[in-house]
Amino acid sequence: MLADASGRLTAYHGDVLRFTMDKLFPEECVRGWSDVCPNIHVIGNLPFSVSTPLLFNYIENISNKSDAWRYGRVKMTLTFQKEVAERIVAQPGDDQRCRVSVVVQNFCDAKVKTLIPGV
């Protein structure tokens, strides 16, 4: 329904941990790593059970400039459970600071943009 409503969105259904994006976009979208970001935006609402493994997969792909990141600095907008998001953005000295904080912040500019209230 989202894809039909927007006219510009393509939605894919399946196991996100096995989904690859390396051939998903036209070759004309490939940009150098220090060039302007390609017109590609990864968006996802991640369930708790896959959020951290998927995030680490994405970070590995970013570090290798593979999968979606072979196209350049592809932007991401991801939703996480509040506690996971707090760990991702935790700064040094924060009780929430952990391995995921350090790894993500080393490769990405992670921000909490908004809180989505529960039902």
MMTF fields as JSON, N, C-alpha, C and O atoms, coordinates in Angstrom:
{
  "mmtfVersion": "1.0.0",
  "mmtfProducer": "UNKNOWN",
  "numBonds": 475,
  "numAtoms": 476,
  "numGroups": 119,
  "numChains": 1,
  "numModels": 1,
  "chainsPerModel": [1],
  "groupsPerChain": [119],
  "chainIdList": ["A"],
  "bondAtomList": [4, 2, 8, 6, 12, 10, 16, 14, 20, 18, 24, 22, 28, 26, 32, 30, 36, 34, 40, 38, 44, 42, 48, 46, 52, 50, 56, 54, 60, 58, 64, 62, 68, 66, 72, 70, 76, 74, 80, 78, 84, 82, 88, 86, 92, 90, 96, 94, 100, 98, 104, 102, 108, 106, 112, 110, 116, 114, 120, 118, 124, 122, 128, 126, 132, 130, 136, 134, 140, 138, 144, 142, 148, 146, 152, 150, 156, 154, 160, 158, 164, 162, 168, 166, 172, 170, 176, 174, 180, 178, 184, 182, 188, 186, 192, 190, 196, 194, 200, 198, 204, 202, 208, 206, 212, 210, 216, 214, 220, 218, 224, 222, 228, 226, 232, 230, 236, 234, 240, 238, 244, 242, 248, 246, 252, 250, 256, 254, 260, 258, 264, 262, 268, 266, 272, 270, 276, 274, 280, 278, 284, 282, 288, 286, 292, 290, 296, 294, 300, 298, 304, 302, 308, 306, 312, 310, 316, 314, 320, 318, 324, 322, 328, 326, 332, 330, 336, 334, 340, 338, 344, 342, 348, 346, 352, 350, 356, 354, 360, 358, 364, 362, 368, 366, 372, 370, 376, 374, 380, 378, 384, 382, 388, 386, 392, 390, 396, 394, 400, 398, 404, 402, 408, 406, 412, 410, 416, 414, 420, 418, 424, 422, 428, 426, 432, 430, 436, 434, 440, 438, 444, 442, 448, 446, 452, 450, 456, 454, 460, 458, 464, 462, 468, 466, 472, 470],
  "bondOrderList": [1, 1, 1, 1, 1, 1, 1, 1, 1, 1, 1, 1, 1, 1, 1, 1, 1, 1, 1, 1, 1, 1, 1, 1, 1, 1, 1, 1, 1, 1, 1, 1, 1, 1, 1, 1, 1, 1, 1, 1, 1, 1, 1, 1, 1, 1, 1, 1, 1, 1, 1, 1, 1, 1, 1, 1, 1, 1, 1, 1, 1, 1, 1, 1, 1, 1, 1, 1, 1, 1, 1, 1, 1, 1, 1, 1, 1, 1, 1, 1, 1, 1, 1, 1, 1, 1, 1, 1, 1, 1, 1, 1, 1, 1, 1, 1, 1, 1, 1, 1, 1, 1, 1, 1, 1, 1, 1, 1, 1, 1, 1, 1, 1, 1, 1, 1, 1, 1],
  "groupList": [{"groupName": "MET", "atomNameList": ["N", "CA", "C", "O"], "elementList": ["N", "C", "C", "O"], "formalChargeList": [0, 0, 0, 0], "bondAtomList": [1, 0, 2, 1, 3, 2], "bondOrderList": [1, 1, 2], "singleLetterCode": "M", "chemCompType": "L-PEPTIDE LINKING"}, {"groupName": "LEU", "atomNameList": ["N", "CA", "C", "O"], "elementList": ["N", "C", "C", "O"], "formalChargeList": [0, 0, 0, 0], "bondAtomList": [1, 0, 2, 1, 3, 2], "bondOrderList": [1, 1, 2], "singleLetterCode": "L", "chemCompType": "L-PEPTIDE LINKING"}, {"groupName": "ALA", "atomNameList": ["N", "CA", "C", "O"], "elementList": ["N", "C", "C", "O"], "formalChargeList": [0, 0, 0, 0], "bondAtomList": [1, 0, 2, 1, 3, 2], "bondOrderList": [1, 1, 2], "singleLetterCode": "A", "chemCompType": "L-PEPTIDE LINKING"}, {"groupName": "ASP", "atomNameList": ["N", "CA", "C", "O"], "elementList": ["N", "C", "C", "O"], "formalChargeList": [0, 0, 0, 0], "bondAtomList": [1, 0, 2, 1, 3, 2], "bondOrderList": [1, 1, 2], "singleLetterCode": "D", "chemCompType": "L-PEPTIDE LINKING"}, {"groupName": "SER", "atomNameList": ["N", "CA", "C", "O"], "elementList": ["N", "C", "C", "O"], "formalChargeList": [0, 0, 0, 0], "bondAtomList": [1, 0, 2, 1, 3, 2], "bondOrderList": [1, 1, 2], "singleLetterCode": "S", "chemCompType": "L-PEPTIDE LINKING"}, {"groupName": "GLY", "atomNameList": ["N", "CA", "C", "O"], "elementList": ["N", "C", "C", "O"], "formalChargeList": [0, 0, 0, 0], "bondAtomList": [1, 0, 2, 1, 3, 2], "bondOrderList": [1, 1, 2], "singleLetterCode": "G", "chemCompType": "PEPTIDE LINKING"}, {"groupName": "ARG", "atomNameList": ["N", "CA", "C", "O"], "elementList": ["N", "C", "C", "O"], "formalChargeList": [0, 0, 0, 0], "bondAtomList": [1, 0, 2, 1, 3, 2], "bondOrderList": [1, 1, 2], "singleLetterCode": "R", "chemCompType": "L-PEPTIDE LINKING"}, {"groupName": "THR", "atomNameList": ["N", "CA", "C", "O"], "elementList": ["N", "C", "C", "O"], "formalChargeList": [0, 0, 0, 0], "bondAtomList": [1, 0, 2, 1, 3, 2], "bondOrderList": [1, 1, 2], "singleLetterCode": "T", "chemCompType": "L-PEPTIDE LINKING"}, {"groupName": "TYR", "atomNameList": ["N", "CA", "C", "O"], "elementList": ["N", "C", "C", "O"], "formalChargeList": [0, 0, 0, 0], "bondAtomList": [1, 0, 2, 1, 3, 2], "bondOrderList": [1, 1, 2], "singleLetterCode": "Y", "chemCompType": "L-PEPTIDE LINKING"}, {"groupName": "HIS", "atomNameList": ["N", "CA", "C", "O"], "elementList": ["N", "C", "C", "O"], "formalChargeList": [0, 0, 0, 0], "bondAtomList": [1, 0, 2, 1, 3, 2], "bondOrderList": [1, 1, 2], "singleLetterCode": "H", "chemCompType": "L-PEPTIDE LINKING"}, {"groupName": "VAL", "atomNameList": ["N", "CA", "C", "O"], "elementList": ["N", "C", "C", "O"], "formalChargeList": [0, 0, 0, 0], "bondAtomList": [1, 0, 2, 1, 3, 2], "bondOrderList": [1, 1, 2], "singleLetterCode": "V", "chemCompType": "L-PEPTIDE LINKING"}, {"groupName": "PHE", "atomNameList": ["N", "CA", "C", "O"], "elementList": ["N", "C", "C", "O"], "formalChargeList": [0, 0, 0, 0], "bondAtomList": [1, 0, 2, 1, 3, 2], "bondOrderList": [1, 1, 2], "singleLetterCode": "F", "chemCompType": "L-PEPTIDE LINKING"}, {"groupName": "LYS", "atomNameList": ["N", "CA", "C", "O"], "elementList": ["N", "C", "C", "O"], "formalChargeList": [0, 0, 0, 0], "bondAtomList": [1, 0, 2, 1, 3, 2], "bondOrderList": [1, 1, 2], "singleLetterCode": "K", "chemCompType": "L-PEPTIDE LINKING"}, {"groupName": "PRO", "atomNameList": ["N", "CA", "C", "O"], "elementList": ["N", "C", "C", "O"], "formalChargeList": [0, 0, 0, 0], "bondAtomList": [1, 0, 2, 1, 3, 2], "bondOrderList": [1, 1, 2], "singleLetterCode": "P", "chemCompType": "L-PEPTIDE LINKING"}, {"groupName": "GLU", "atomNameList": ["N", "CA", "C", "O"], "elementList": ["N", "C", "C", "O"], "formalChargeList": [0, 0, 0, 0], "bondAtomList": [1, 0, 2, 1, 3, 2], "bondOrderList": [1, 1, 2], "singleLetterCode": "E", "chemCompType": "L-PEPTIDE LINKING"}, {"groupName": "CYS", "atomNameList": ["N", "CA", "C", "O"], "elementList": ["N", "C", "C", "O"], "formalChargeList": [0, 0, 0, 0], "bondAtomList": [1, 0, 2, 1, 3, 2], "bondOrderList": [1, 1, 2], "singleLetterCode": "C", "chemCompType": "L-PEPTIDE LINKING"}, {"groupName": "TRP", "atomNameList": ["N", "CA", "C", "O"], "elementList": ["N", "C", "C", "O"], "formalChargeList": [0, 0, 0, 0], "bondAtomList": [1, 0, 2, 1, 3, 2], "bondOrderList": [1, 1, 2], "singleLetterCode": "W", "chemCompType": "L-PEPTIDE LINKING"}, {"groupName": "ASN", "atomNameList": ["N", "CA", "C", "O"], "elementList": ["N", "C", "C", "O"], "formalChargeList": [0, 0, 0, 0], "bondAtomList": [1, 0, 2, 1, 3, 2], "bondOrderList": [1, 1, 2], "singleLetterCode": "N", "chemCompType": "L-PEPTIDE LINKING"}, {"groupName": "ILE", "atomNameList": ["N", "CA", "C", "O"], "elementList": ["N", "C", "C", "O"], "formalChargeList": [0, 0, 0, 0], "bondAtomList": [1, 0, 2, 1, 3, 2], "bondOrderList": [1, 1, 2], "singleLetterCode": "I", "chemCompType": "L-PEPTIDE LINKING"}, {"groupName": "GLN", "atomNameList": ["N", "CA", "C", "O"], "elementList": ["N", "C", "C", "O"], "formalChargeList": [0, 0, 0, 0], "bondAtomList": [1, 0, 2, 1, 3, 2], "bondOrderList": [1, 1, 2], "singleLetterCode": "Q", "chemCompType": "L-PEPTIDE LINKING"}],
  "groupTypeList": [0, 1, 2, 3, 2, 4, 5, 6, 1, 7, 2, 8, 9, 5, 3, 10, 1, 6, 11, 7, 0, 3, 12, 1, 11, 13, 14, 14, 15, 10, 6, 5, 16, 4, 3, 10, 15, 13, 17, 18, 9, 10, 18, 5, 17, 1, 13, 11, 4, 10, 4, 7, 13, 1, 1, 11, 17, 8, 18, 14, 17, 18, 4, 17, 12, 4, 3, 2, 16, 6, 8, 5, 6, 10, 12, 0, 7, 1, 7, 11, 19, 12, 14, 10, 2, 14, 6, 18, 10, 2, 19, 13, 5, 3, 3, 19, 6, 15, 6, 10, 4, 10, 10, 10, 19, 17, 11, 15, 3, 2, 12, 10, 12, 7, 1, 18, 13, 5, 10],
  "groupIdList": [1, 2, 3, 4, 5, 6, 7, 8, 9, 10, 11, 12, 13, 14, 15, 16, 17, 18, 19, 20, 21, 22, 23, 24, 25, 26, 27, 28, 29, 30, 31, 32, 33, 34, 35, 36, 37, 38, 39, 40, 41, 42, 43, 44, 45, 46, 47, 48, 49, 50, 51, 52, 53, 54, 55, 56, 57, 58, 59, 60, 61, 62, 63, 64, 65, 66, 67, 68, 69, 70, 71, 72, 73, 74, 75, 76, 77, 78, 79, 80, 81, 82, 83, 84, 85, 86, 87, 88, 89, 90, 91, 92, 93, 94, 95, 96, 97, 98, 99, 100, 101, 102, 103, 104, 105, 106, 107, 108, 109, 110, 111, 112, 113, 114, 115, 116, 117, 118, 119],
  "secStructList": [7, 2, 2, 2, 2, 2, 1, 1, 7, 7, 7, 7, 7, 1, 7, 6, 6, 6, 7, 7, 7, 6, 6, 1, 1, 7, 4, 4, 4, 7, 7, 7, 6, 6, 1, 7, 7, 7, 1, 7, 3, 3, 3, 3, 3, 7, 7, 2, 2, 2, 2, 2, 2, 2, 2, 2, 2, 2, 2, 2, 2, 2, 2, 2, 6, 7, 4, 4, 4, 4, 4, 1, 1, 7, 3, 3, 3, 3, 3, 7, 7, 2, 2, 2, 2, 2, 2, 2, 2, 7, 7, 6, 6, 7, 6, 6, 7, 7, 2, 2, 2, 2, 2, 2, 2, 2, 2, 7, 7, 7, 7, 7, 7, 7, 7, 7, 7, 7, 7],
  "xCoordList": [0.826, 0.0, 0.87, 0.551, 1.984, 2.884, 3.468, 3.516, 3.911, 4.49, 3.474, 3.81, 2.243, 1.196, 0.884, 0.661, 0.866, 0.525, 1.609, 1.302, 2.863, 3.937, 4.298, 4.622, 4.243, 4.663, 6.174, 6.666, 6.926, 8.395, 9.035, 10.254, 8.256, 8.752, 8.609, 7.596, 9.637, 9.545, 9.685, 10.661, 8.731, 8.772, 9.113, 8.585, 9.989, 10.391, 10.003, 10.184, 9.475, 9.06, 9.967, 10.251, 10.42, 11.258, 12.108, 11.889, 13.073, 13.981, 15.051, 15.938, 14.977, 15.896, 17.348, 18.264, 17.573, 18.94, 19.587, 20.809, 18.777, 19.308, 19.174, 19.637, 18.561, 18.282, 19.525, 20.147, 19.886, 21.042, 20.578, 19.584, 21.315, 20.95, 22.004, 21.919, 23.014, 24.136, 23.779, 24.489, 22.718, 22.299, 20.884, 20.212, 20.46, 19.093, 18.869, 17.754, 19.9, 19.774, 20.59, 21.524, 20.255, 21.002, 22.461, 22.768, 23.331, 24.758, 25.003, 26.006, 24.096, 24.25, 24.191, 24.602, 23.684, 23.583, 24.905, 25.041, 25.88, 27.153, 27.862, 28.0, 28.307, 29.039, 30.318, 30.412, 31.292, 32.491, 32.148, 31.189, 32.943, 32.644, 32.649, 31.912, 33.45, 33.501, 32.654, 32.657, 31.929, 31.022, 29.699, 29.503, 28.815, 27.46, 26.783, 27.001, 25.974, 25.266, 24.394, 23.804, 24.315, 23.404, 21.952, 21.661, 21.06, 19.639, 19.019, 18.09, 19.554, 19.103, 18.932, 19.769, 17.855, 17.601, 17.021, 15.947, 17.738, 17.274, 16.4, 16.827, 15.18, 14.235, 13.721, 13.383, 13.662, 13.149, 12.644, 13.166, 11.618, 11.085, 11.519, 10.95, 12.521, 13.171, 12.61, 12.54, 12.21, 11.794, 12.995, 14.123, 12.744, 13.816, 14.733, 15.95, 14.176, 14.957, 16.008, 16.993, 15.828, 16.814, 17.543, 18.457, 17.174, 17.729, 19.248, 19.939, 19.772, 21.22, 21.981, 22.959, 21.586, 22.31, 22.268, 23.272, 21.127, 21.018, 21.903, 22.575, 21.899, 22.739, 24.214, 24.944, 24.652, 26.042, 26.32, 27.419, 25.347, 25.512, 25.706, 26.6, 24.859, 24.967, 26.315, 26.937, 26.759, 28.046, 29.185, 30.096, 29.138, 30.167, 30.143, 31.195, 28.946, 28.829, 29.33, 29.968, 29.052, 29.557, 31.082, 31.727, 31.657, 33.124, 33.778, 34.892, 33.088, 33.619, 33.156, 33.569, 32.307, 31.695, 31.058, 31.278, 30.27, 29.6, 28.093, 27.605, 27.371, 25.917, 25.381, 25.844, 24.464, 23.924, 24.998, 24.895, 26.026, 27.047, 28.118, 29.08, 27.971, 28.842, 28.428, 29.19, 27.217, 26.718, 27.217, 27.013, 27.858, 28.329, 27.753, 27.335, 27.735, 27.237, 25.71, 25.091, 25.126, 23.667, 23.105, 23.592, 22.087, 21.437, 20.508, 19.97, 20.33, 19.413, 18.525, 18.972, 17.289, 16.383, 15.775, 15.018, 16.122, 15.69, 14.987, 15.395, 13.938, 13.288, 13.704, 13.783, 13.962, 14.379, 13.498, 12.856, 13.48, 12.867, 13.641, 14.856, 12.969, 13.568, 14.871, 15.844, 14.902, 16.103, 17.282, 18.421, 17.029, 18.097, 18.611, 19.822, 17.711, 18.114, 18.963, 19.943, 18.593, 19.374, 20.785, 21.734, 20.935, 22.272, 23.078, 24.272, 22.429, 23.122, 23.721, 24.843, 23.011, 23.479, 24.179, 24.592, 24.316, 24.93, 26.36, 27.156, 26.655, 27.969, 28.912, 28.452, 30.227, 31.169, 30.776, 30.425, 30.843, 30.476, 29.021, 28.648, 28.198, 26.784, 26.668, 27.398, 25.762, 25.546, 25.091, 25.316, 24.456, 23.972, 25.065, 24.857, 26.218, 27.32, 27.729, 27.933, 27.849, 28.196, 28.855, 29.156, 29.072, 29.731, 28.977, 29.596, 27.657, 26.885, 27.05, 27.089, 27.147, 27.363, 28.671, 28.721, 29.723, 31.062, 31.14, 31.629, 30.662, 30.759, 29.927, 30.425, 28.677, 27.81, 28.356, 28.424, 28.743, 29.221, 30.556, 30.905, 31.301, 32.55, 32.289, 33.096, 31.176, 30.888, 29.719, 29.589, 28.871, 27.64, 27.438, 27.996, 26.64, 26.221, 24.814, 23.819, 24.747, 23.471, 22.802, 23.433, 21.49, 20.703, 19.339, 18.788, 18.797, 17.387, 16.626, 16.807, 15.789, 15.066, 13.718, 13.303, 13.054, 11.751, 11.422, 11.938, 10.574, 10.064, 8.649, 7.828, 8.376, 7.055, 6.323, 6.754, 5.232, 4.545, 3.946, 3.529, 3.92, 3.303, 1.793, 1.217, 1.184, -0.267, -0.932, -2.16],
  "yCoordList": [-1.19, 0.0, 1.253, 2.233, 1.222, 2.381, 2.623, 3.762, 1.56, 1.698, 2.27, 3.141, 1.793, 2.296, 3.76, 4.536, 4.137, 5.505, 6.504, 7.63, 6.105, 7.067, 7.194, 8.284, 6.084, 6.122, 6.104, 5.894, 6.319, 6.359, 5.307, 5.138, 4.614, 3.683, 2.259, 1.902, 1.451, 0.033, -0.705, -0.507, -1.546, -2.318, -3.763, -4.334, -4.347, -5.738, -6.505, -6.022, -7.685, -8.522, -9.747, -10.342, -10.124, -11.309, -11.205, -10.342, -12.09, -12.131, -11.065, -11.212, -10.016, -8.888, -9.281, -8.652, -10.295, -10.728, -11.425, -11.562, -11.862, -12.539, -11.682, -12.079, -10.547, -9.689, -8.895, -8.26, -8.928, -8.155, -7.02, -7.14, -5.926, -4.743, -4.359, -3.29, -5.232, -4.857, -4.708, -4.011, -5.331, -5.205, -4.63, -4.787, -3.986, -3.497, -2.203, -1.93, -1.429, -0.107, -0.041, -0.824, 0.877, 0.995, 1.407, 2.098, 0.98, 1.308, 2.82, 3.3, 3.56, 5.021, 5.641, 6.785, 4.895, 5.399, 5.335, 5.961, 4.59, 4.435, 5.787, 6.503, 6.116, 7.354, 7.006, 5.955, 7.879, 7.73, 7.972, 8.674, 7.382, 7.463, 8.901, 9.224, 9.765, 11.158, 12.084, 13.299, 11.519, 12.307, 12.545, 12.092, 13.251, 13.453, 12.086, 11.198, 11.926, 10.659, 10.319, 11.208, 9.033, 8.644, 8.847, 8.972, 8.876, 9.065, 7.725, 7.227, 7.162, 5.889, 6.096, 6.731, 5.565, 5.72, 4.404, 3.979, 3.771, 2.529, 2.895, 3.635, 2.376, 2.679, 1.36, 0.448, 1.26, 0.031, 0.204, 1.003, -0.561, -0.642, -2.004, -3.026, -2.025, -3.269, -3.878, -3.211, -5.137, -5.809, -6.052, -6.188, -6.104, -6.237, -7.421, -7.308, -8.542, -9.773, -9.697, -10.433, -8.833, -8.743, -7.408, -7.241, -6.468, -5.12, -5.082, -4.473, -5.714, -5.663, -6.487, -5.981, -7.74, -8.472, -7.753, -7.718, -7.186, -6.476, -5.234, -4.942, -4.522, -3.334, -3.687, -2.98, -4.776, -5.205, -5.648, -5.42, -6.277, -6.606, -5.331, -5.251, -4.337, -3.077, -2.395, -1.87, -2.403, -1.772, -2.486, -1.839, -3.81, -4.555, -4.174, -3.985, -4.06, -3.657, -2.232, -1.947, -1.352, 0.026, 0.012, 0.677, -0.744, -0.764, -1.368, -0.989, -2.308, -2.937, -2.23, -2.589, -1.235, -0.535, -1.555, -1.538, -2.434, -3.487, -3.394, -2.542, -4.288, -4.332, -2.95, -2.42, -2.357, -1.048, 0.03, 1.008, -0.142, 0.887, 0.825, 1.592, -0.068, -0.026, 1.147, 1.573, 1.669, 2.818, 4.144, 5.196, 4.105, 5.32, 5.394, 4.385, 6.586, 6.797, 6.817, 7.881, 5.645, 5.503, 5.859, 5.387, 6.687, 7.104, 6.009, 5.224, 5.972, 5.021, 5.753, 6.661, 5.356, 5.765, 4.476, 3.794, 4.156, 2.895, 3.166, 4.043, 2.418, 2.521, 1.32, 0.19, 1.598, 0.587, 0.698, 1.722, -0.354, -0.268, 0.796, 0.915, 1.556, 2.693, 2.319, 3.069, 1.175, 0.777, 0.521, 0.824, -0.029, -0.27, 1.062, 1.257, 1.975, 3.296, 4.03, 4.685, 3.923, 4.582, 4.015, 4.757, 2.718, 2.116, 2.576, 2.851, 2.66, 3.055, 4.45, 4.675, 5.386, 6.777, 7.119, 8.261, 6.145, 6.419, 6.934, 6.38, 7.992, 8.634, 8.044, 7.394, 8.26, 7.768, 8.251, 9.414, 7.335, 7.643, 7.332, 7.257, 7.151, 6.823, 5.35, 4.508, 5.038, 3.652, 2.75, 1.54, 3.317, 2.541, 2.247, 1.449, 2.885, 2.716, 1.252, 0.621, 0.713, -0.689, -0.881, 0.088, -2.123, -2.448, -1.861, -1.327, -1.952, -1.426, 0.093, 0.621, 0.791, 2.25, 2.58, 3.428, 1.906, 2.187, 1.864, 2.674, 0.694, 0.271, 1.175, 1.649, 1.415, 2.235, 3.652, 4.199, 4.248, 5.629, 5.767, 6.859, 4.674, 4.715, 4.861, 5.462, 4.322, 4.319, 5.202, 5.54, 5.578, 6.305, 7.504, 7.579, 8.42, 9.569, 9.255, 9.676, 8.512, 8.024, 9.09, 9.732, 9.257, 10.223, 9.641, 8.897, 9.966, 9.686, 10.914, 12.009, 10.737, 11.865, 12.096, 13.237, 11.021, 11.147, 9.853, 8.785, 9.968, 8.798, 8.537, 9.451, 7.3, 6.914, 6.312, 5.285, 6.918, 6.411, 5.019, 4.692, 4.219, 2.894, 3.009, 4.079, 1.906, 1.889, 1.708, 1.667],
  "zCoordList": [0.0, 0.0, 0.0, -0.673, 0.765, 0.775, -0.605, -1.069, -1.262, -2.596, -3.573, -4.375, -3.516, -4.408, -4.129, -5.059, -2.869, -2.494, -2.881, -3.272, -2.779, -3.02, -4.486, -4.957, -5.211, -6.605, -6.766, -7.875, -5.687, -5.744, -4.852, -4.879, -4.083, -3.085, -3.603, -4.206, -3.36, -3.654, -2.343, -1.619, -2.03, -0.788, -1.115, -2.07, -0.323, -0.491, 0.761, 1.879, 0.567, 1.688, 1.726, 0.687, 2.916, 3.053, 4.302, 5.152, 4.399, 5.54, 5.36, 4.518, 6.126, 5.982, 6.264, 5.733, 7.078, 7.366, 6.17, 6.118, 5.218, 4.03, 2.765, 1.696, 2.881, 1.732, 1.347, 2.199, 0.08, -0.391, -1.296, -2.013, -1.247, -2.018, -3.045, -3.649, -3.253, -4.109, -5.583, -6.309, -6.043, -7.446, -7.552, -8.572, -6.52, -6.444, -7.231, -7.676, -7.395, -8.01, -9.292, -9.467, -10.189, -11.455, -11.211, -10.24, -12.089, -11.98, -12.015, -11.487, -12.632, -12.674, -11.283, -11.094, -10.318, -8.943, -8.186, -7.135, -8.701, -7.991, -7.899, -8.891, -6.687, -6.4, -5.665, -5.033, -5.748, -4.943, -3.481, -3.16, -2.605, -1.171, -0.673, 0.258, -1.261, -0.8, -1.671, -1.468, -2.638, -3.476, -2.748, -1.62, -3.404, -2.89, -2.76, -3.585, -1.733, -1.501, -2.707, -3.321, -3.045, -4.121, -3.685, -2.495, -4.653, -4.364, -3.949, -4.585, -2.873, -2.323, -0.827, -0.186, -0.272, 1.159, 1.674, 1.247, 2.591, 3.201, 4.397, 5.284, 4.415, 5.479, 6.043, 5.289, 7.369, 7.954, 9.362, 10.139, 9.676, 11.025, 11.55, 11.167, 12.421, 12.798, 14.07, 15.102, 14.005, 15.231, 16.132, 15.659, 17.421, 18.412, 18.113, 18.261, 17.699, 17.539, 16.437, 16.487, 15.45, 14.367, 14.323, 13.515, 15.154, 15.027, 15.195, 14.378, 16.225, 16.44, 15.404, 14.855, 15.104, 14.056, 12.707, 11.995, 12.354, 11.09, 11.088, 10.098, 12.181, 12.287, 12.11, 11.415, 12.738, 12.571, 11.132, 10.625, 10.467, 9.042, 8.225, 7.382, 8.486, 7.756, 8.02, 7.097, 9.267, 9.593, 8.87, 8.354, 8.831, 8.095, 6.616, 6.007, 6.039, 4.64, 4.425, 3.411, 5.351, 5.246, 5.272, 4.461, 6.201, 6.315, 5.076, 4.713, 4.426, 3.207, 1.93, 0.827, 2.091, 0.95, 0.007, -1.204, 0.595, -0.165, 0.048, 0.791, -0.62, -0.584, -0.992, -2.003, -0.289, -0.685, -0.688, -1.428, 0.132, 0.28, -0.797, -0.752, -1.76, -2.939, -3.825, -4.693, -3.604, -4.35, -3.767, -4.372, -2.619, -1.952, -0.549, 0.02, -0.004, 1.362, 1.365, 1.361, 1.37, 1.34, 2.712, 3.739, 2.71, 3.96, 4.458, 3.677, 5.781, 6.414, 7.407, 8.107, 7.457, 8.508, 9.042, 8.352, 10.286, 10.884, 12.201, 12.962, 12.465, 13.767, 14.61, 14.128, 15.864, 16.825, 18.059, 18.293, 18.831, 20.147, 20.935, 20.772, 21.77, 22.477, 23.178, 23.107, 23.85, 24.599, 23.671, 24.026, 22.493, 21.521, 20.997, 20.886, 20.674, 20.179, 21.211, 20.858, 22.481, 23.538, 23.619, 23.873, 23.408, 23.404, 22.194, 22.309, 21.038, 19.806, 19.942, 19.489, 20.547, 20.615, 21.933, 22.13, 22.834, 24.151, 23.984, 23.227, 24.701, 24.634, 25.687, 26.626, 25.543, 26.551, 27.944, 28.14, 28.902, 30.274, 30.595, 31.766, 29.574, 29.766, 30.163, 29.64, 31.078, 31.51, 30.366, 30.411, 29.345, 28.197, 27.166, 26.253, 27.308, 26.348, 26.3, 27.337, 25.084, 24.918, 23.553, 22.855, 23.188, 21.92, 20.734, 19.814, 20.744, 19.622, 19.504, 18.392, 20.617, 20.593, 19.9, 19.009, 20.316, 19.795, 18.302, 17.513, 17.921, 16.523, 15.615, 14.593, 15.973, 15.124, 15.007, 13.906, 16.118, 16.09, 15.359, 14.911, 15.235, 14.476, 12.98, 12.271, 12.493, 11.062, 10.645, 9.469, 11.591, 11.246, 12.161, 13.255, 11.69, 12.475, 12.991, 12.402, 14.095, 14.627, 15.485, 16.325, 15.245, 16.012, 16.311, 15.5, 17.445, 17.724, 17.24, 17.772, 16.25, 15.662, 16.356, 16.555, 16.715, 17.349, 18.093, 17.766, 19.076, 19.78, 19.281, 19.207, 18.944, 18.485, 19.67, 20.193, 20.109, 21.289, 21.033, 19.921, 22.099, 22.02, 21.93, 22.125, 21.636, 21.476, 22.813, 22.89]
}
